[in-house]
């Protein structure tokens, strides 16, 4: 477990945004990513009959669609105990292998930090 109060303010911000997206939309996951310019992209899980995306992959897609060239950090708020490889691959594709991904529970407590690599 990581002390959320010890997080960098910008990392704490993306965890808060991800948590808000999850609660506001009533979806299993919320995610936020920060690009190379400091812009943030926030998303929830997408679950349509024809399209299913995790919150983190949706946030990465939103960053790409908005012209982001790389990622500084990502956060996902979920009840899951780990970040799926497909999600890490999406972060890695845009951010590189060293991009940190914060994993937080529904209450916003950061339970871990992994790198996309």
C-alpha positions in Angstrom: 0.0 0.0 0.0 1.2 3.5 -0.8 0.5 6.5 1.4 -1.7 8.6 -0.8 -0.8 11.8 1.2 2.8 11.2 0.1 2.0 11.4 -3.6 3.1 14.2 -5.7 0.2 16.7 -6.0 -0.1 16.0 -9.8 -0.3 12.3 -9.1 -2.9 12.8 -6.4 -4.9 14.9 -8.9 -5.1 12.1 -11.4 -6.2 9.6 -8.7 -8.9 12.0 -7.6 -10.1 12.5 -11.2 -10.2 8.8 -11.8 -12.1 8.2 -8.6 -14.6 10.9 -9.6 -15.2 9.5 -13.1 -15.9 6.0 -11.6 -18.4 7.4 -9.1 -20.1 9.9 -11.4 -20.6 7.4 -14.2 -21.4 4.4 -11.9 -18.9 2.2 -13.8 -16.5 -0.5 -12.5 -13.3 1.6 -13.2 -12.3 5.2 -13.5 -8.9 6.3 -15.0 -6.9 9.4 -15.7 -3.7 10.0 -17.7 -1.4 13.0 -17.8 0.4 13.8 -21.0 3.7 15.5 -21.7 2.2 19.0 -21.4 0.4 18.3 -18.1 -3.1 17.9 -19.7 -5.3 15.2 -18.2 -7.7 12.9 -19.8 -10.3 11.2 -17.7 -12.5 8.2 -18.6 -14.7 5.4 -17.2 -15.2 1.9 -18.4 -17.0 1.6 -21.8 -19.3 -1.4 -22.0 -21.4 -1.3 -25.2 -22.7 -4.3 -27.1 -20.2 -3.5 -29.9 -17.4 -2.0 -27.9 -15.8 -2.8 -24.6 -12.8 -0.8 -23.2 -11.3 -0.5 -19.8 -11.2 3.0 -18.3 -7.5 3.1 -18.7 -7.5 2.2 -22.3 -10.3 4.7 -22.9 -8.3 7.5 -21.2 -5.2 6.6 -23.3 -7.4 6.7 -26.5 -8.7 10.1 -25.5 -5.2 11.4 -25.1 -4.1 10.1 -28.5 -7.2 11.5 -30.2 -6.4 14.9 -28.6 -2.9 14.9 -30.0 -0.8 13.8 -27.0 2.6 12.6 -27.9 3.5 10.8 -24.7 2.3 10.2 -21.1 3.9 11.2 -17.8 1.6 9.1 -15.6 -1.6 7.2 -15.3 -4.0 6.2 -12.6 -6.8 3.7 -12.4 -9.4 3.3 -9.6 -10.9 -0.1 -9.4 -11.7 -3.0 -7.1 -9.3 -5.2 -9.0 -6.0 -6.2 -7.4 -3.9 -5.6 -10.5 -3.7 -3.7 -13.8 -4.4 -5.9 -16.8 -1.5 -6.4 -19.3 -3.7 -4.9 -22.1 -4.1 -1.7 -20.1 -0.3 -1.6 -19.4 0.3 -2.2 -23.1 -1.8 0.9 -24.0 0.1 3.1 -21.6 3.4 1.7 -22.8 2.4 2.4 -26.5 2.0 6.1 -25.8 4.1 6.7 -22.7 6.9 4.2 -22.9 8.0 1.4 -20.6 8.8 3.5 -17.6 5.4 5.3 -17.3 4.1 4.9 -13.8 0.6 3.6 -13.3 -1.0 4.1 -9.9 -3.5 1.5 -8.8 -6.1 2.8 -6.3 -9.1 1.3 -4.6 -12.6 2.8 -4.8 -11.9 5.0 -1.8 -8.9 6.6 -3.6 -6.3 4.8 -1.5 -3.3 4.0 -3.7 -2.6 0.3 -3.4 0.3 0.1 -5.7 2.5 1.7 -8.4 3.6 -0.3 -11.4 5.4 0.7 -14.6 4.0 0.1 -18.0 7.1 -1.9 -18.9 
